[in-house]
Amino acid sequence: MVARFVNGKSIKGVVYYNENKVSAGDAHLLLASGFAGDAVHFTLQQKLQRFEHLTALNTHVKTNAVHISLNFDAQDNLTNEQLQQISIAYMEHIGFGDQPYLVYRHKDAAHTHVHIATVNVQADGSRIDTHGIGWKLSEPARIALEKEFGIVQAKGRSRSNELGINSADLQKAVYGKTLTKRAITNIVNAVIRDYRFTSLAEFNAVLRQFNVVADRGGENTLMREKGGLLYSLVNDKCEQVGVPIKASSIYNKPTLTRLQKEFDKNIERRKQYREPLKAAIEKVFGKYNSITKSTFIKELQQQNINILFRTNDKGFTYGITYVDHRNKTVFNGSDLGKTYSAKAILERLDIIDRLVKAQQQGKTQTQQKPNTYLKSPKPTNYLPIALAKYQPQAAPSVTRKKKKRKGQQQDQDLTI
């Protein structure tokens, strides 16, 4: 089990997020603790009033919303009753047992998970301290509950090969803004929650895996100046479909300003996954004496690692990004070291594969023959090292006599 504990400033946003999932058929209310009556029949406003009554008791507490997700392994086949018991036990362990809270079971991922909405202001107006609650209370609770309920342990276990996020349904999304917004919201929030990225480009590298892209807007626009973002659904060719959605209209408001905080945090968070990714890449190279680019990509995909080669309008490859779905991390080649940059990787790949690609792009029509000097222009600027072994041996020397200049003796021969 993996528990994620997030503090926020709007309980309304947390409840709206989960209730929208219910309306879309992607979730259902599993449990309402601390509510008088059957909360299943409560209106949205009635649910909010229960929380807002508490937050009004201490207006000095600005960060008063709590959003928790409990995520279980795909092998954990848990019933609703078991999830209710686990949720109640978890809230008791972390000191929120007496707080009102709503538990929703979500169905938008490959693994079973629940979301819990509550506040940290108690009935007497005092605030529950959540500083360091992750390692102080949540982690011990996770370990205890795994043993008590016999669920798969998270620690020391490799992550599932399932991505855990469903790609946006583009066929439905193009029909209206509501479906588009719902699909984008689900994917954007899941990526922010689960992946470690340190730039907008890396963030987009993950989003594209799920048919979404974030755009800063045009130059000199107010949106770019204010750090806003537009989120759009895209097809397999990265062409926009449907209606773009402003970041400010999405739950958690994933603007560039807010994402920058995630960028800074993730620099440290992803460090431990740098060496495992390098090891996975070297494992592929070690498997072959000669490997083509397509084979390299397929081999890494089998390890749940996607490779994105970045090219310009002229077809020149200038960068590479690794999206490691195993450890939910993103790295540019330069972040791993020079050996894993686009240029270095392409030089290590099979020359035949690169030359064939260059021919397809119309950069060369030269047919490769053994020991034949390539007099045509080099197809790309990353081939010199690879082509070195194809250079011909030096031609036999030819001797000739220079003409004698008047008053000078030049009997020596010149060799060219």
C-alpha positions in Angstrom: 0.0 0.0 0.0 1.2 3.5 -0.8 -0.3 6.5 1.1 -0.1 10.0 -0.2 -1.0 12.9 2.2 -1.5 16.4 0.7 -2.4 19.6 2.5 -4.4 22.3 0.8 -6.3 25.6 1.3 -9.6 24.6 -0.2 -11.7 21.7 1.1 -14.2 22.7 -1.6 -11.7 21.9 -4.3 -11.0 18.5 -2.7 -14.7 17.6 -2.5 -15.5 18.9 -6.0 -12.7 16.8 -7.4 -14.1 13.6 -6.0 -17.7 14.4 -6.6 -17.0 15.2 -10.2 -15.4 11.7 -10.4 -18.7 10.3 -9.0 -20.8 12.2 -11.6 -18.6 10.9 -14.4 -19.0 7.3 -13.2 -15.3 7.0 -12.3 -15.8 6.8 -8.5 -18.4 6.3 -5.8 -18.7 7.3 -2.2 -17.5 4.5 -0.1 -17.8 5.9 3.5 -18.8 9.0 5.3 -17.5 9.1 8.9 -18.6 11.8 11.3 -21.7 12.7 9.3 -25.2 12.6 10.8 -27.4 10.6 8.6 -26.7 8.8 5.3 -24.2 11.0 3.4 -24.9 9.1 0.2 -28.2 11.1 0.0 -26.6 14.4 1.0 -26.3 17.2 -1.5 -22.8 18.5 -2.4 -23.6 21.6 -0.3 -24.5 19.6 2.7 -21.2 17.7 2.6 -19.3 20.9 2.3 -21.2 22.5 5.2 -20.0 19.8 7.6 -16.4 20.7 6.8 -16.8 24.4 6.6 -18.5 24.5 10.0 -15.2 23.3 11.5 -12.9 25.5 9.4 -14.9 28.5 10.5 -14.0 27.8 14.1 -10.4 28.8 13.4 -10.0 31.2 10.6 -6.3 31.6 11.3 -5.6 28.2 9.8 -5.4 28.9 6.1 -4.1 25.4 5.1 -6.9 23.4 6.5 -7.9 20.9 3.8 -6.5 17.4 3.7 -6.5 15.1 0.7 -5.3 11.5 1.2 -5.0 8.7 -1.3 -4.4 5.1 -0.4 -3.1 3.1 -3.3 -3.0 -0.7 -3.4 -1.1 -3.2 -5.6 -3.0 -4.7 -8.6 -2.8 -8.1 -6.8 -4.8 -6.8 -3.9 -8.4 -7.8 -4.7 -10.1 -5.8 -2.0 -13.8 -5.5 -1.4 -15.7 -2.3 -0.5 -16.0 -3.6 3.1 -12.2 -4.2 3.3 -11.5 -0.8 1.9 -13.8 0.8 4.5 -12.0 -1.1 7.3 -8.6 -0.1 6.0 -9.6 3.6 5.6 -11.0 3.7 9.2 -7.9 2.1 10.6 -5.6 4.4 8.7 -7.4 7.6 9.9 -7.2 6.3 13.5 -3.4 5.7 13.1 -2.7 9.2 11.9 -4.9 11.0 14.5 -7.8 11.8 12.3 -10.2 9.2 13.6 -12.5 11.7 15.3 -12.6 14.1 12.3 -15.4 13.9 9.7 -14.2 12.5 6.4 -15.4 11.2 3.1 -13.9 8.1 1.4 -14.3 7.6 -2.3 -13.3 4.5 -4.3 -11.9 5.6 -7.7 -11.9 3.5 -10.8 -9.8 5.6 -13.1 -6.5 3.6 -12.7 -5.3 0.1 -13.2 -4.9 -0.4 -9.4 -7.4 -0.1 -6.6 -7.2 3.2 -4.7 -9.3 5.4 -2.5 -9.3 9.2 -1.9 -10.1 10.6 1.5 -11.3 14.2 2.0 -11.2 15.9 5.5 -10.0 19.0 7.4 -7.4 19.5 10.1 -9.5 21.8 12.4 -11.1 20.0 15.3 -14.4 20.5 17.1 -12.7 22.7 19.8 -11.1 24.9 17.1 -7.6 23.5 17.6 -5.5 22.5 14.7 -4.1 19.0 14.1 -0.4 19.3 13.4 0.4 17.7 10.1 4.1 18.7 9.9 6.1 15.5 9.1 3.0 13.4 9.4 4.2 11.3 6.4 7.2 9.7 8.1 6.0 10.2 11.7 2.5 8.6 11.4 1.6 7.6 7.9 4.5 5.4 7.2 4.2 3.4 10.4 0.4 3.1 9.7 1.1 1.7 6.3 3.4 -1.0 7.6 0.9 -2.0 10.4 -2.0 -2.2 8.0 -0.1 -4.2 5.4 0.4 -6.9 8.1 -3.0 -6.6 9.6 -5.0 -6.9 6.4 -2.5 -9.1 4.5 -2.0 -6.7 1.6 1.0 -6.4 -0.7 3.9 -4.6 1.0 5.1 -1.5 -0.8 8.6 -1.3 0.6 11.3 -3.4 -1.2 8.9 -4.3 -4.0 9.4 -3.3 -7.6 6.7 -1.2 -9.0 4.1 -2.7 -11.3 4.5 -2.5 -15.0 1.1 -0.9 -15.2 1.2 2.8 -15.8 -1.7 3.3 -13.5 -3.2 6.1 -15.6 -5.7 5.6 -18.4 -5.0 7.5 -21.7 -7.5 10.2 -22.5 -10.4 8.9 -24.7 -9.9 11.2 -27.7 -12.9 9.8 -29.5 -15.2 11.1 -26.7 -13.2 14.2 -25.8 -13.7 15.9 -29.2 -17.5 16.0 -28.7 -17.6 18.6 -25.9 -15.8 20.7 -23.4 -17.1 18.8 -20.4 -15.6 15.5 -21.4 -12.4 17.2 -22.5 -12.0 18.9 -19.1 -12.7 15.8 -17.2 -10.1 13.7 -19.1 -7.4 16.4 -18.9 -8.0 17.0 -15.2 -7.7 13.3 -14.3 -4.5 12.9 -16.2 -2.8 16.2 -15.2 -3.4 15.6 -11.5 -2.3 12.0 -11.7 1.0 12.9 -13.4 1.7 15.7 -10.9 0.9 13.4 -8.0 2.9 10.3 -9.2 5.8 11.5 -11.5 9.0 13.3 -10.7 9.9 15.9 -13.4 12.0 19.1 -13.1 10.9 21.2 -16.1 7.9 21.9 -18.3 9.5 20.0 -21.1 9.9 16.9 -18.9 6.3 17.4 -17.6 5.1 17.4 -21.2 7.1 14.3 -21.9 5.0 12.4 -19.5 1.7 14.1 -20.4 2.2 13.1 -24.1 2.2 9.5 -23.0 -1.4 10.0 -22.1 -2.4 12.3 -25.1 -2.2 15.6 -23.2 0.1 18.6 -23.6 0.6 21.8 -21.6 1.2 25.1 -23.6 2.5 28.4 -22.2 0.7 30.4 -24.9 2.2 32.7 -27.5 5.0 35.2 -27.1 4.0 38.5 -25.3 0.6 37.1 -24.2 -0.8 37.9 -20.8 -1.1 34.2 -20.0 2.7 33.6 -20.6 3.5 36.7 -18.6 1.3 35.5 -15.7 2.7 32.0 -15.8 -0.5 30.4 -16.9 -0.9 27.2 -19.0 -3.4 25.8 -21.5 -3.9 22.1 -21.4 -5.1 20.3 -24.6 -5.8 16.8 -25.7 -3.6 15.7 -28.6 -3.6 12.7 -31.0 -0.7 10.3 -31.8 0.8 13.0 -34.1 0.7 15.5 -31.3 -2.0 17.5 -33.0 -4.5 19.3 -30.8 -8.1 17.9 -30.6 -11.0 19.3 -28.6 -11.1 22.5 -26.6 -8.0 23.7 -24.6 -8.6 24.1 -20.8 -7.0 26.9 -18.7 -4.9 25.7 -15.8 -6.9 28.0 -13.5 -10.1 26.0 -14.2 -8.6 22.7 -13.2 -8.6 21.4 -9.6 -5.3 22.3 -7.9 -4.7 25.0 -10.5 -1.6 23.5 -12.2 -0.2 26.8 -13.5 3.5 27.2 -14.3 4.0 29.0 -11.1 2.6 26.1 -9.1 4.5 23.6 -11.2 7.8 25.4 -10.5 7.4 24.3 -6.9 7.1 20.7 -8.0 10.2 21.1 -10.3 12.3 22.3 -7.3 11.1 19.4 -5.0 11.6 16.8 -7.7 15.3 17.6 -8.2 16.0 15.8 -5.0 13.2 13.3 -5.1 14.4 11.7 -8.4 18.1 11.4 -7.6 17.8 7.9 -6.2 16.4 6.7 -9.6 19.2 8.0 -11.7 21.5 5.0 -11.4 18.8 2.4 -11.9 17.9 4.1 -15.2 21.5 4.2 -16.4 21.8 0.5 -15.5 18.7 -0.3 -17.6 20.1 1.4 -20.6 23.5 -0.3 -20.3 21.7 -3.6 -19.9 20.2 -3.2 -23.4 23.6 -2.2 -24.9 25.2 -5.2 -23.2 22.7 -7.5 -24.8 23.8 -6.9 -28.4 27.1 -6.5 -30.3 25.3 -4.3 -32.8 21.9 -2.7 -32.1 19.6 -0.6 -34.2 17.7 2.4 -32.9 14.3 0.7 -33.2 15.5 -2.3 -31.3 17.0 0.0 -28.6 13.6 1.7 -28.2 11.7 -1.6 -28.1 14.0 -3.2 -25.5 13.6 -0.2 -23.2 9.9 -0.2 -23.7 9.8 -3.8 -22.4 11.3 -2.4 -19.2 8.6 0.2 -19.2 10.9 3.0 -20.2 9.9 5.3 -23.1 12.5 7.2 -25.2 11.7 10.5 -26.8 14.2 11.8 -29.4 13.7 15.5 -29.9 14.2 16.7 -33.4 13.9 20.1 -35.1 12.0 21.0 -38.3 14.9 19.8 -40.4 15.0 16.4 -38.9 18.1 17.0 -36.8 18.1 15.2 -33.4 19.2 17.6 -30.7 18.0 15.9 -27.5 16.7 12.8 -25.8 14.3 12.3 -22.9 13.8 9.2 -20.8 10.4 8.6 -19.2 10.8 5.8 -16.7 7.3 4.5 -15.9 8.8 1.9 -13.4 10.0 4.6 -11.0 7.7 7.4 -12.3 10.7 9.7 -13.2 11.8 11.8 -16.2 15.4 12.5 -17.1 17.0 14.4 -20.0 20.0 12.7 -21.4 22.3 15.4 -20.1 21.0 14.8 -16.6 22.3 11.3 -16.7 25.7 12.3 -18.2 27.3 12.8 -21.6 27.2 9.1 -22.3 23.4 9.2 -22.4 23.0 12.4 -24.4 21.3 12.1 -27.8 24.5 12.4 -29.7 26.3 9.8 -27.6 23.4 7.3 -27.8 23.1 7.7 -31.6 26.8 7.1 -32.0 26.5 3.9 -30.0 23.7 2.6 -32.1 24.1 0.6 -35.3 25.3 2.7 -38.3 23.2 0.9 -40.8 20.0 1.9 -39.0 21.0 5.5 -39.0 22.0 5.6 -42.7 18.7 4.0 -43.7 16.8 6.6 -41.8 18.9 9.4 -43.4 18.1 8.0 -46.8 14.4 7.9 -46.0 14.6 11.6 -45.0 16.1 12.3 -48.4 19.4 13.4 -47.0 21.4 10.9 -49.0 20.9 8.3 -51.7 24.3 6.7 -51.3 24.3 3.0 -51.3 26.6 1.5 -48.8 29.4 -0.8 -50.2 32.2 -2.4 -48.2 35.4 -0.4 -48.3 33.9 2.3 -50.5 34.6 5.9 -49.7 31.4 8.0 -49.1 31.9 11.1 -51.2 28.3 12.3 -50.7 27.5 14.8 -47.9 27.4 13.2 -44.5 23.7 12.4 -43.8 23.8 13.8 -40.3 26.3 15.5 -38.0 26.5 12.7 -35.6 28.0 10.0 -37.9 31.7 10.9 -38.1 32.8 8.5 -35.3 30.6 5.7 -36.5 31.8 6.1 -40.1 35.5 6.0 -39.2 35.7 2.3 -39.6 34.5 2.6 -43.2 37.3 5.0 -44.3 39.6 3.5 -47.0 43.2 2.7 -46.5 45.7 5.3 -47.8 46.3 5.1 -51.6 49.6 3.8 -52.9 52.3 6.5 -53.0 53.1 8.0 -56.4 56.5 9.5 -57.1 57.3 12.3 -59.6 60.1 14.6 -60.2 59.8 18.3 -59.7 60.9 20.6 -62.5 64.3 22.1 -61.8 64.3 25.8 -61.3 66.9 27.9 -62.7 69.9 28.1 -60.4 68.6 25.4 -58.1 69.1 21.7 -57.8 66.0 19.7 -56.7 66.8 16.0 -57.1 64.7 14.9 -54.3 61.4 13.1 -55.0 58.1 14.1 -53.4 55.7 11.5 -52.2 51.9 12.2 -52.1 
